[in-house]
């Protein structure tokens, strides 16, 4: 048996989708409750969906679950209906959903040092959908970008995704090393959702190709 994966991610491990078509109101991310959780730089996270509906940034494996079947964190998701709607619009099973707040990177080299692969599939069962992640960029940071490499030391494979407001992209973030280089002086915010690969996610991608 093998995991179900998306054809569209096979070649490069990521796909850029159409920008978000709608209003992104800073009140939806600025009013959330954030937890101190470091991942890929100086970060905080607002937990929108977790394994148990609590403000818990830890992996679903702590609860014996694959990164699927996310439970909305009520007091945060009440304040961010657009993010709930966006996540549900994919039609796929979702796990972790959060807003990342990333403070300024010192420089590009620091971002490279922060590159990592996500642990998305520790408990994904054989034969079921491989978990990948989608990003929805909230702040307008066109000079900031996600750095992607097949492996951290494989410089030739480097790709950049620029972080204009509303940018949407899907990444097999357990396959690709990644980190964001953010030179802006204000924090950069984005929604990150874990999704199960399968026919639902495949048709969401097909409907949202640029
Ligand atoms: Fe990551």
Boltz pocket constraint, residues with backbone or C-beta under 6 A from the ligand:
constraints:
  - pocket:
      binder: B
      contacts: [[A, 39], [A, 40], [A, 116], [A, 117], [A, 118], [A, 173], [A, 178]]
      max_distance: 6.0
